[in-house]
Amino acid sequence: MTDKTFNMDDMPLRRGHFRVVAVASMGQLTGAALATLVGIILPMLQIVRNPSLSSLAQGLVGCTSLVGIMIGAMVFGAWSDRKGYLVFFRLCPLLVLAASLLVFFTADLPWLVTGLFLMGLGIGGEYSLDSDYISEIMPRRWKLMMVGVAKASSSLGNILVAAACFFLLREWHDPHTWNRLVLLISLLAVIMLLTRIRFAQSPGWLIAHGCPAEAERAVKYFLGPDVEIGEIVRRPAKKDRPKVGWRDLLRGGNGKKVIFTGIPWACEGLGVYGIGVFMPVLIMALGLESASETPFLRIIDSVKLTTYINFFILPGFILGLLLVNRWYHVRTQTWGFLLCAAGLAVLYAAYMLRLPVWIAVVGFMAFELFLNAGPHLMTFILPPQIYSVAERGAGAGLAAAFGKLGAVAGVLFIPLLLEWGGAGLVLLVTVGVHLLGALVTFVFGRAVLPRRRERPEPRRD
């Protein structure tokens, strides 16, 4: 510590920044972990239930947590805007913990659906808070990068839960133990809660509610006593800000912004959640798992391959983060969609022509790599660059709503597509959706977000 003081907007990164990113990223990690877990539990329920779940029932169970996330993001987002971020930053992991324990102790399908919905509510609340905490605390040049890092942390949830489920199922060797796997979510919720016991209120929220002195104390708590509050202190109080609703975003030619941020987010939602949730089921439908004599062994093999494929989610995010400040974001998202479609095309060709399994797996891995390097990351960081501070909440919320609608539709219809036309139909539909995402990004992106020479950053007007 020296006598020098730092402005939070242009100071170098220090331990407090990384702490905020780590704590706020836990919601993204837990949400991805839950999506992966649902995809593993569903085929196990097919074995233990008699009669088996219909394709429609599988889709409905699979999208229950996503519906909860949609509602939780809207409800907790609105409540936290009035009551403060910190109380809901602690309440959300409590809700996830309680709901996961409910599923563990009841071990029945109706309670599973209830628990998934409640866990989704808590995770949706997390999604409405984590990026705000990060973007408020980070220096200006690191805002987009660190918001992207938070999104990239979701890959750890996919990888850790898939790997843990593989080892646990191989040891237990009993599909009736499916409810024990939910304790993995309980463990993540406990960690999330413990990291937030000692935390501070959002400085941005305090400024919005006319408490600049408290906001400055919060900044010093996070970053140290030698740090001065930055430009957020000059933001108008909430009562002085113009109120912008979703309808306002469609006026005055703003519809292009909604199309550019919303439709691609919906398209990537099919890949991230539709394919992501049903990856073990799709692997079995494609015949990629090792030949096994019992359905449960086939599930274990599919979870093993799911783990290997999920390992390519993290390198995808890393590649995208390396390009955040180097490549034009419209180009990154466009090429991401195109290369996702190409990976799935390789997978489809391998399936239809009965090529070696390694070719199909390479196609699957390429899909995950470019999905997360491109649209999965870019759709999350594009809205702050497009919408002003006054309209950012409504604009980002509307884009996220499109994304979750795409995710719900994907999870709901993939089991039906498997029933109607098999794995080949699923792949063809997904390729078409990703090509649509590339087309919309290319057509509307250059008009909405012109290329700039300087480093990309959120709008400050």
N, C-alpha and C positions, 0 to 999 in steps of 0.2 A: 504494500500500500504506500502510495506517495501523496504529495500535496496536489497532484494534478487531478482535475476532474474531467469526466467524459460525458459527452452527450449521447444518449441512448440510440440516436438515429445513425451515428457514424462511428461508434466505438468498435473496437475489435471484439471478436467472440471470446467469451469466457465461460467458466463452469456454469454460472447461472443460466445462460442461454441453453446449454445442453440439457440441464435439468428440466427446464420448461418443456423442451421438445420431447424428452423421454417420457415425462409424466403425461403430457397432453396426447402423445401418440398411442397410449395404451388402449384408447377406445377403438382406433383403427385396427390395431392388432387383434383385439378381442372380437370385433365384428367379423374379420376374415376367418378367425379361428372357428367361430360359430357356424359360418357358411360351410366350411370344410367338414365340420362335425356332422351337420345335418345330412350331407351327402353320404357319409359313412353309415349313419344310423338307419337311413331309409331302407337299403337292401337287407339290413339285419331284421328290421321289422317285417319285411316280406317273409322271412323264414319263421319267425316266432308267432305271427298272427295267422289265424285261420278263420275265414278265408283271407287271402292275401289282399293287400291294398290295391285298388284299381289305379289306372294311370292318372285319372283326374285327382284321386285322393292323394297320390304321391305328390302331384304338383301343388295341391292346396297345402299340404303339410310343409313342403319345401319353401313355399313363399310366405308362410305365416310370420317368420321373423322379419322378413323384408317389409311386410305391411306394418309391423310394429315399429320398424326403423323409420318409415315414412311418417307415421303419426307421432312418434317420439320426437323426431327432429322439429316438427312444427309446434307441438305442444310445449316441450321443454324449452325450445328456442324462444317462444313467446313469453313463457313464465320467467325464464332467466333474464329476459330483457327488463322485466319489471322488478324482480326480487333480487337480482344479482347472480353472477355466474357461479360463485364459489359454492353456495349451498347445493346447487344441482350438479356441480362437478363432483361432489361427494355422494349425493343421493343416487345418481345413475349407477355407479358400481354396486351400491347396496341393493338396488332393484335387480340387477343382473345376478348377484349372489343369491338373493332370496328365490328368484325364479328358477335358477339352476338347481338349487337344493330341493325345490318343490318337485321337479322332474325326477331327481334321483330317488327321493323317498316314495313317490307314487308309482313310477314305472308303468304308466298306462297311457294309451294313445290320447285320450281327451286331455289329460294333464300335460302331456308332452306339447300338444298344440297350445294350451294356455301358457305353459312356461316359455315356449319359443316366442310367443307374442310379447310377453312381459320382458324377456331378455332383449327383444328387438326394440321395445320402448326405451330401455336404458341405453342401448347402444346408439339409438337415434338421437337421444339427448347428448351423448358424447360427441357425435358428429356435428352437432350445432354449436359446440363450445370449443373444440380443440384447435381449429384453425384460427379462431379469434384470439385465444391466448397467445399462440405462437406469433401471429403477425403483429400483435401489439408490442411484444417484447423484443423481437429481433431488430438488429440494425437494418437500415433501409436496403442495403445491397444484398442482404441475406434473406429477406422476407420470403420471396418465391421459392428459393432453394429449400428453406427449412419447412415451409408448408408442404413442399414435395417430399421431403424426408419423412414427415409425419405420415403422408399417404403411403410411402414406400414401406413403412414399418408393418403395414398389413401383410406383407409377404412373409414376415416371421410368423404370424399367426397361422397362415396356410401351411407353412413347412413344419412348424413345431407340432401342431395338432395332428397332421397326417402321420408324421413319424411316430409320435407317441401312441396313436391309435394302432398303428401297425404292430409295434412291440407289445402293447397290452393285449390285443386280440390274439396274437400268436401265443402268449402265455396263458390267457384264460381259456381259449379254445371253446367258447360257448356263446352263441348269439344272444342268449337271454341276458347277458351282462351288458347289453347296450346302454342301459341307464347309468352305469358306472362311468362311462366315457364323459358324461356331462360334468363330472367333477373337475375335468380339465378347465371348463369355463369358470367353475367356482373358484379354482385356484387363481386364474387370471384376475377375476373380480376382487379377490382378497388383496392381491398385489397392487392393483389399481387403487383400491381404497386406502391402503397403508401409505402409499406415496403421496396422498393428498391430505392427510391429517394435518401436516404442517405445510400450509400453502397460503397464498394471499388472494385477495379479490382482484378481478380484472381491472387494470388501470384505465382501459378504455371505457369500461362501464362506469367507473367512478367519475371520469370526466363528463360522460354523457349525462350524469345525474348531478352535476354541479358540485363535485367534491375534489377539486384539484389538489388540495393538501394531502388528502388520503391517497390519491393516485400517485403522488410523488413518493409517499412512504412505501407504497406497494412496489414501485419501480426499484427503490433502494433495497427492499427486502429481496427481490429477485436477483438483482445485479450487483448490489454493493453500495455502501454509503458514499462512494466517490462518483456516482453516476447521477446526472441530471436528467429530468424528464424531457422528452423530445417534442415533436410536432403535435402529438395527440393532445397536449394541453391547450392548443389553439383551436381544437375542434369545437363547434358550437354544442351547447347543451341539447339534450334530447328535445326539450320543449321548443327550442328555437330551430330545429331542423325541419325541412319540408318532409311531409309524410308521403312516401312513395309505395304504392301497392302494385300487385301483379298487373292490374288493368292498365296502370300508367305506363308499364313497360311496352305495351302494344301500340301506344300512341306516338304520333310524330315520326313515323318511319323507324321506330325502334324494334319492329318485328324481326328484322334481320339479326339483331343481337340474340333474341330469344331462339330463333332457328339455329343459329350458329352454336350457341352454348347448350341448347336443350336436346336437339335431335341426335348429335353425335354422342352425347352422354347416355341417351337411351340405347343407342346402338352398342356402345361398349358395355352397358349393363348386361346385355344378353351374354356376352362373352365372359365377363367377370363372374357373374352370379349364375346364369343359366348353365354354361359349361362348367363353371367352377363347382357349383353345388352337386351336379350330377356326373362329375368326372368319373367316380368309381363305377357308376351304372353304365356310363358311355363306354368306358374301357372294356367292361364285360360284353356289352352289345357289339363292340368292334372285334372281340375275340383277341385282345392284346395281352390278356393275363395268361399265365401259364396254365396248361390244362390241369384241372383238379377234379377229383372224384366226387367232392361234395360242394354244395352251394356256399357253405361257410368258408371253405378253403379258397374258393374263387373270389369271395369278398376280400379275404386277407391278401391274396395276390394283387387284386385291383387297388387296394389301399397302398400296397408297396409301390406299385407303378405310379400311383397318384403322388406319392411322396417324391419320387424321382422327378416327375414333371413339374411339381410345385417348386423344386429347387431353382427352376429357371425364371420364377417370378422375381426373385431378388436381383439377379443380374439384369433383368429387364428394367427394373426401377433404377438401378445404378446407372445403366446406360442412358436412361432418360434424364436423370439428374445431371450427368456430365454434359448433356446437350442443352440444358435449360438456358444457360447464358451464352450459348454458342450458335444454336440453330434457331431459325425463325419458327415460332411455335406452331403456326399453321402448317408449315412444311412437315414438322415432326409428327403432328397428329395425322395428317394425310397419309404419309408414308407408313406410319404405324398401322393404320387400318388396312392399307394395301398389302403389307407384309403379313399381317394376321390372316387375311384371306388367302394369301399364297400358301402359308403353312397348313391351313385347313384343306386347301386344294390338294396338297401333297398327301395329307392324311386320307382324303377321300379316294385319291387314285390308288393308294396302297391297299385300301379296304376293298375297292371294287375289282382291282386286278390281282388281288391276293399276293401282293409283293411281300418281301421279308418284313417281319415285325419291326425291325430297327428303323426302316424307312418311315413307317407310320409313327413311331415314337419321335423321330426327328421332326416330323411335321407338327406333332402335338407340342413339342418343346419350342419350336420356332413360333408357334401361335402364342404361347405364354410369354416368350421373350419380348416379342414386338407389341403385344397387347399392353404390357406394363411399361415398356419404354415409350410408347406413344399415347394412345387415347386414354388409358386408365390414369396416367399421370397428368396429361395435358388438360383433360376436361375438368380436373380439380383446380388447376391454377390459372385457367383462362378467364373465368368471370371477374376476378379482381382487377384484371388489366383492362376490361371492357367497360365496367360499370363504375360510375362515380361513387364517392362515399355515401351520398344521400340515397342512391338507388341500389347500392351493392347488396344489402341484405335481401331485398325483394328479388333482385336479379339472380344472385347465387342460389337463393331458395327455389326459384322457379326452375333453374337449370338442374338442380339436384332432384327436384320432383320428377322431371322428365327422366333422369337417370334411374330413379327407383322404379318408375313405371315400366321402363324397359327391363329392369332386373326382374320385377314381379312377373311380367309377361313371359320372359324367358324361362324362369323356373316353373311357371304354371304349364307352359305348352310343350316343353321338351319331353316330358313323359308321354304326352299325347302324340307328338311327332314320332317318337320311338314306336308307339303302337301302330300308327298309321302307315309309316314307311320305313321304319328301322333307322339304324344309325346313319345311313346314307342320306336320308331326308333331313335329319338334324344338321348334318354338316353342310348340305347345300343351302338350307335356310340361313344358317349362321354366316356362310360366305356372302350371301346376298345382303344380309344386314350390314356387314362390315364394309362392303363396297358402297352401300348407301351412305354410311358414315364418312367414308373418304370423299364421296362426291359432294356432300353438303359442306364439309370442311373446306374443300377446295373452292367451291363456288362462292360461299359467303365469307370465308375467312379473310380474304384479302380486302374486302370492302369494309368489314367490321373492325379488323385489327391490322392496319397497314404496317408493313415492315419498317422498323426503325433501326438506326445505326447504334443507338446507345443501349445499355444494358436494360432488359425488360424489367419492369417493376409495377406494382399496383398503382392505379390512378390515385392522385392525392387531392383532386378537386371535388 
